Amino acid sequence: RAAQVTSESVQLAGFAINTSNYSEEEALAYCAEISAEFGLPATDPVRFGIDEIAALLQERG
């Protein structure tokens, strides 16, 4: 909602999460949990990249 202050057409494309305090296994599980809850990609871009978010953005055009 906050982003809609500057543009009504803004769309959420995913979540970039800092998982530096988690083990790799915990980080992957947490990202999967967030992704399942919201139906959007969730990743730690430093550890795992942003391929899923980029793919969604390409689909949306």
C-alpha positions in Angstrom: 0.0 0.0 0.0 2.8 2.4 0.8 4.1 2.1 -2.8 0.7 3.1 -4.1 1.3 6.6 -2.8 3.6 7.2 -5.8 2.0 4.9 -8.3 -1.4 3.3 -8.2 -0.3 0.6 -10.7 2.6 -0.8 -8.5 2.5 -4.5 -8.1 4.3 -6.7 -5.6 6.6 -9.2 -7.5 8.3 -11.0 -4.6 10.2 -10.8 -1.4 13.9 -10.2 -0.9 14.8 -11.5 2.5 18.0 -11.1 4.5 18.6 -14.6 5.9 22.2 -14.0 7.0 21.4 -15.2 10.5 20.0 -18.5 9.3 21.7 -21.7 8.2 21.2 -22.5 4.5 18.6 -25.1 5.3 16.7 -22.7 7.6 16.9 -19.9 5.0 15.6 -22.1 2.2 12.7 -23.3 4.4 11.8 -19.7 5.5 11.8 -18.5 1.9 9.6 -21.4 0.9 7.2 -20.6 3.8 6.9 -17.0 2.8 6.5 -17.9 -0.9 3.7 -20.4 -0.1 1.9 -17.9 2.2 1.8 -15.1 -0.3 1.9 -17.0 -3.6 4.9 -15.0 -4.8 8.7 -15.7 -5.0 10.7 -15.2 -1.9 14.5 -15.4 -1.8 17.6 -14.1 -0.2 19.1 -12.4 -3.3 22.7 -12.5 -2.0 22.6 -16.2 -1.2 20.2 -17.6 -3.8 19.8 -15.0 -6.5 16.7 -13.4 -8.0 15.9 -15.7 -10.9 12.3 -16.5 -9.7 11.4 -12.8 -9.2 13.0 -11.9 -12.5 11.0 -14.6 -14.3 7.8 -13.3 -12.8 8.6 -9.7 -13.9 9.3 -11.0 -17.4 6.0 -12.8 -17.5 4.1 -9.7 -16.5 5.9 -7.7 -19.2 
